[in-house]
Amino acid sequence: MDDRSEILKDEYQARFEGNEKYRDSVWKLLCSEIFSKYIKPEHSVLDLGAGWGEFTRNIQASKKYSMDLNPDCGERVSGYSQFLHQDCSTPWPIEPDSLDVVFTSNFLEHLPDKNLIDKTLKEAYKSLKKGGLIICVGPNIQYLPGLYWDYWDHYTPITGASMAEALTLQRFSITRRTDRFLPYTMSGGANPPLVAVAAYLRMPFFWRFFGKQFFVIGQK
């Protein structure tokens, strides 16, 4: 295991250990209430920066890939998807024009610079079918100017506008841009009751008050 993989393993353990069951339940709601509107059971999907695999395990799709440098990800998605243990900015072992959806959540800001993000988005574009979608969720620095940097491995500041522009520069057409979507994080603090989480997801009116993450979709 290389040094970066070991660091990622330790970071995830420190942040999320003990909260796995709740996080998985929240992702089950996110997939059923929001992301299943775009991802169908017959689709082929890649979870980019899959982490501990919560999205992978809870989304319904016929073929799933999970990409991450954290080796723990492979164990957590075993039986659910094909694990790709690699740097996302290097060529993907995916057939061109073969994916229906690339999904990424709270990941791109961890890449060290915009050049690596551009390379990653190019790989996504190449791998998607015509009409395929890239779904991007992440912390919006516009609403988190200080808190954004409380995580040691946040490198690149991104807003909803800059995420949309980055996708446009890689030839995606923007089909959705929501600057305020989810609250900031599930890695600390109180865990709201799941019934409250479900109610929040069903009432976008409240997103404008509590949302700190963008939700941007690009189409090939």
C-alpha positions in Angstrom: 0.0 0.0 0.0 1.5 3.4 -1.0 1.6 6.4 1.4 -1.4 8.2 -0.1 -3.6 5.1 0.2 -2.5 4.7 3.8 -3.3 8.4 4.6 -6.7 8.1 3.0 -7.5 5.0 5.0 -6.6 6.7 8.2 -8.5 9.9 7.3 -11.7 8.0 6.7 -11.3 5.9 9.9 -10.9 9.1 11.9 -13.8 10.9 10.4 -16.5 8.3 9.9 -15.9 5.3 12.2 -18.8 4.8 14.4 -21.2 6.7 12.2 -21.4 4.1 9.3 -25.0 2.9 10.0 -26.4 6.4 10.0 -24.5 7.5 6.9 -25.7 4.5 5.0 -29.3 5.2 6.0 -29.0 8.8 4.8 -27.5 7.7 1.5 -30.4 5.2 1.1 -32.7 8.2 1.3 -30.6 10.3 -1.0 -30.6 7.6 -3.6 -34.3 6.9 -3.4 -35.5 10.5 -3.1 -33.1 12.3 -5.4 -30.6 10.4 -7.4 -32.9 7.6 -8.7 -34.6 10.3 -10.7 -31.5 10.4 -12.9 -30.1 6.9 -12.5 -32.3 3.9 -13.6 -32.0 0.2 -12.7 -30.8 -0.6 -16.3 -28.0 2.0 -16.2 -24.2 1.6 -16.0 -22.8 3.9 -13.3 -19.3 4.9 -12.0 -19.0 6.2 -8.4 -16.0 8.6 -8.6 -14.3 9.0 -5.3 -16.5 6.3 -3.8 -15.1 6.6 -0.3 -16.8 4.0 1.9 -19.2 3.1 -0.9 -22.5 4.4 0.6 -23.7 5.6 -2.8 -22.6 2.4 -4.6 -24.4 0.2 -2.1 -27.7 2.1 -2.2 -28.2 3.0 -5.9 -30.0 0.6 -8.2 -28.1 0.0 -11.4 -27.3 -2.9 -13.6 -23.5 -2.3 -13.7 -21.5 -0.4 -11.1 -17.9 0.7 -10.8 -16.4 2.3 -7.7 -13.2 4.3 -8.1 -11.0 5.4 -5.1 -7.4 5.4 -3.9 -8.6 4.2 -0.4 -8.1 0.4 -0.3 -10.9 0.1 2.3 -13.4 1.1 -0.5 -12.8 -2.2 -2.2 -13.9 -4.2 0.8 -16.9 -2.1 1.4 -18.2 -2.3 -2.2 -17.4 -6.0 -2.6 -20.4 -7.8 -4.1 -21.9 -4.5 -5.2 -19.6 -3.2 -7.8 -16.2 -3.5 -9.6 -13.6 -1.7 -7.6 -11.1 0.5 -9.5 -8.2 1.3 -7.2 -6.5 4.1 -9.0 -5.8 7.8 -9.5 -8.8 9.3 -11.1 -6.8 11.7 -13.3 -5.1 8.9 -15.1 -6.8 6.9 -17.9 -9.8 4.9 -16.7 -10.1 1.2 -17.6 -13.6 1.8 -18.9 -14.7 1.4 -22.5 -15.3 4.8 -24.2 -19.0 5.7 -24.6 -20.1 2.9 -22.2 -21.4 4.6 -19.0 -24.8 6.1 -18.5 -23.8 8.1 -15.4 -20.7 9.2 -13.5 -21.6 10.3 -10.0 -19.3 12.1 -7.6 -20.0 13.6 -4.1 -17.6 15.5 -1.9 -14.6 14.4 -3.8 -13.3 16.9 -6.4 -12.3 19.4 -3.8 -9.8 16.8 -2.5 -7.8 16.8 -5.7 -4.7 18.9 -5.3 -5.3 21.3 -8.3 -7.6 22.2 -11.1 -5.5 20.5 -13.7 -6.2 17.1 -12.1 -9.9 18.0 -11.9 -9.9 18.8 -15.6 -8.1 15.5 -16.5 -10.7 13.6 -14.4 -13.6 15.4 -16.1 -12.1 14.5 -19.5 -12.0 10.8 -18.5 -15.6 11.1 -17.4 -16.6 12.7 -20.7 -14.8 10.0 -22.7 -16.4 7.1 -20.8 -20.0 8.4 -20.9 -22.4 7.5 -23.7 -23.9 10.3 -25.8 -26.6 11.8 -23.6 -25.0 10.4 -20.4 -24.8 12.4 -17.2 -22.2 13.5 -14.8 -23.7 14.3 -11.4 -21.6 16.4 -9.1 -22.3 17.2 -5.4 -19.9 19.0 -3.2 -19.3 21.8 -0.6 -19.9 25.2 -2.0 -17.2 27.6 -0.8 -19.5 30.5 -1.5 -21.5 29.6 1.6 -18.6 28.0 3.6 -15.7 30.5 3.3 -14.1 29.5 6.6 -15.5 26.1 7.4 -14.4 24.8 4.0 -10.8 24.7 5.2 -11.5 22.9 8.4 -10.7 19.7 6.6 -7.0 19.2 6.0 -7.4 17.5 2.7 -9.6 20.2 1.1 -7.4 21.7 -1.6 -9.5 23.2 -4.4 -12.3 25.7 -3.7 -15.4 25.1 -5.8 -18.7 26.9 -6.1 -21.8 25.9 -8.0 -20.9 28.3 -10.8 -17.3 27.2 -11.1 -18.4 23.5 -11.1 -20.8 24.3 -14.0 -18.1 26.2 -15.8 -15.5 23.4 -15.4 -18.0 20.9 -16.9 -18.8 23.3 -19.7 -15.1 23.7 -20.6 -15.0 19.9 -20.9 -17.9 20.0 -23.4 -20.7 19.1 -21.1 -24.1 20.8 -21.3 -25.4 21.9 -17.9 -28.9 20.5 -17.3 -29.1 21.3 -13.6 -27.4 23.7 -11.3 -28.5 24.0 -7.6 -26.1 26.2 -5.6 -27.8 25.2 -2.2 -28.6 21.5 -1.8 -27.5 19.6 1.2 -26.2 20.8 4.6 -22.4 20.7 4.8 -21.3 17.4 6.4 -22.2 14.2 8.1 -18.8 13.7 9.6 -19.4 15.5 12.9 -22.1 17.0 15.1 -25.7 15.8 15.7 -27.4 13.3 13.3 -30.9 14.6 12.5 -33.6 11.9 12.6 -34.0 10.2 9.3 -37.7 11.3 9.1 -36.4 14.9 9.2 -33.8 14.1 6.5 -36.5 12.7 4.3 -38.7 15.7 4.8 -35.9 18.1 4.0 -35.1 16.3 0.7 -38.8 16.5 -0.3 -39.0 20.3 0.4 -36.5 22.2 -1.7 -37.9 25.5 -0.3 -35.8 24.8 2.8 -32.6 24.1 0.8 -32.1 27.9 0.4 -31.7 28.3 4.1 -29.7 25.2 5.1 -28.0 24.0 1.9 -24.2 24.5 1.8 -23.5 22.1 -1.1 -24.0 22.4 -4.8 -25.7 19.9 -7.0 -24.7 20.2 -10.7 -25.5 17.9 -13.6 -23.7 17.9 -17.0 -24.8 16.0 -20.0 -22.6 14.7 -22.8 
